[in-house]
Each structure stands twice: as structure tokens, then as C-alpha cells.
């Protein structure tokens, strides 16, 4: 029973900010983030597409598109460049969230 009382004493809800300066810093940062426009995410390079294709193991199951990783790894360089161009064009012409673009 003493352990339970000890835990209850340690985990009480915070009713007042314990560090007002830190809370103010967070508030200011959040306000400036929401007020200022987000910068445009950089375009994807062919090297980034190539690395993304190289990284999965060939023994893993294919993704939702059903294309096996082994097939992706055998794409010619021109196809990889085309994939990067298509990806960038979709990002430019469609409105995705900034989080999605950065990812």
C-alpha cells in the first residue's frame, strides 16, 4: 500500500505551469510557426529515388502496388530519373500538406 501512495504522490496532475518561461517560449515558437508561411520542400533528386529503391531487401513482401523489390532494384537509371520527375511533378501540381512534402 505504501508503494501505491508513493506513486499517487509522484503523479499528480499539474494545475499551474511549473516553468512559465519555458511555456512562454513554446507558445511564441508555435505562434510564429503558424503565422509564417512554410518554406517549399526541396525537390527529390534522382539519387534520393535510387537510394529509396536500393534500401529495401529483396526478400521483403511488395508494397500496395504489388511490385516486388527485386524488380525495382533492376530498373534502368532512366526509369529511376523518370520516377523522380513524376514524383516532383505530382508534388508541384497537387496540394499536399507540408509534412507530407517534407517526408
N, C-alpha and C positions, 0 to 999 in steps of 0.2 A: 504494500500500500504506500510505503514511503516513496518508491520509485515513481508511482503514478502522481503523487503530489509534487514531486520534484519536476516532472515533465510538464505538468499543468502550470507550474510557476514559471518555467522557462519559455513556454509557447503561448504567450498571451497576445491577443490582438493589439496592434499598435493603434492608439487613439489619437496621438499627437505626433507630428513629424519629429523624429529624434535628431535629424540633422537638416535644419532649414536651408542652409547654404547649398547643400548637395541637391536638395529637392528643387530649389530655385534654378540651379544650373541645368538640371534635366528639363524643367519647364521651358527655359529660354531656348535650349537646344531643339526641343520638339517644335516650339513655335516657329523658329527660324527654318526648320526643315519643311514645315507645311506651307510656309509663306513663300519661300524661294522656289522657282521652277527647277525641276530635276534636270540635270545635265543629260544630254543624249549619250546613250551607251555606245561604246566603240563597236564598229562592225567586226564581224567574225572573219578571221583570216583563214586561208586555205590550210595553213599549218595547224591551226586550232581544230579544224574539221578532221584533218588527218590524225591528230593525236586522239581525238574523241573516238575515231573508228579503230585505232590501234589498241586502245586500252582494254576493251572487254575481252575476256577469254573466249576462245572458240568453242569450248565445251559448254558454255552457258546457253540457256534457252533464249530463243529470239524474243524481241520485244513485241509490242502490239502490232507492228507492221508485218511480222512473220518472217522477216529477212534474217537468215542465220548470220551470226557474227563472222563465220568463215567466209561467207560471200562478200560481206562488207570489206573485209581485210584484203580482198583481191580486186577491189575496184581500181581502175586506172586513175592516174593523177588528174587527168582532165575531168573525170566524173566527180572526184573529190572537190575540185575547184568549182564545178557546176553546183554541187550541193551547197557549198558555202555561199555562192551567188544567190541561189534560190532562197536560202535561209535569210540572208541580208535583205533581199527584196521584200520578203514577207514581213519582216520587222519594220521596214520603211513604209510600207503601204497599208498596214493594218495597225490598229491601235491596241497594243498590249500594255499591260502595266509595266512600270519602270522596273519593278522587281523581276518580272519575267524576262525583260530585255537584258538586265544585268546577268541573270542566271545563264 
